[in-house]
Amino acid sequence: MPKTKNALAMTVVAAITGFLATTAFSQVGGVGGFGGGTPEERQKAMEAYYVQSAKAMKEPLGATEEEWKVLEPKIVEFVKMRGEFYTTMVTMTLVTKTDYKLPSESTPDDKKSEALKKTEILRKILLNKDAKPEDIKAALAAFREARDKAKKDLDKAKKNVCDLLTVRHEAILVLSGQLD
């Protein structure tokens, strides 16, 4: 029983840490919150964050080294896609304030998903008080299409992870908020 409580406590700590890091990341203007530097350095910091977020799940899952070799790449991919997907959901402050940057704005364009690119385009149009309704409508349609595709890709990545998990692993990740 103590081992189960310890695993649950570690899972909760990992989930809270991930939430706090994501919140801090969003509020400080993106990957610059990971120490500033060049866009490439910030991108590397984000990649390291995704790997660390995945590694934080190893102990609560009780995965062996052999299991982890199979699980880790799929979990890292899922964590990254989940982060990118939820980055497209911008707070009202970021939509309306010109002095705030989206978290993705400091990411090199070749590293951005289509959903992130469409998020930025729509936001830029919305920041223009004189934007034409047809421009907003077109950008909104493009954003929705890209977001829907990103959601499908995220669901596929989640399925790839779940296909490798035991029922116990899946329950731990659901309970910790990593999976729904």
Secondary structure, 3 states (H helix, E strand, C coil): CHHHHHHHHHHHHHHHHHHHHHHHHHHCCCHHHHCCCCHHHHHHHHHHHHHHHHHCCHHHHCCCHHHHHHHHHHHHHHHHHHHHHHHCCCCHHHHHCCCCCCHHHHCCHHHCCHHHHHHHHHHHHHHCCCCCHHHHHHHHHHHHHHHHHHHHHHHHHHHHHHHHCCHHHHHHHHHCCCCC
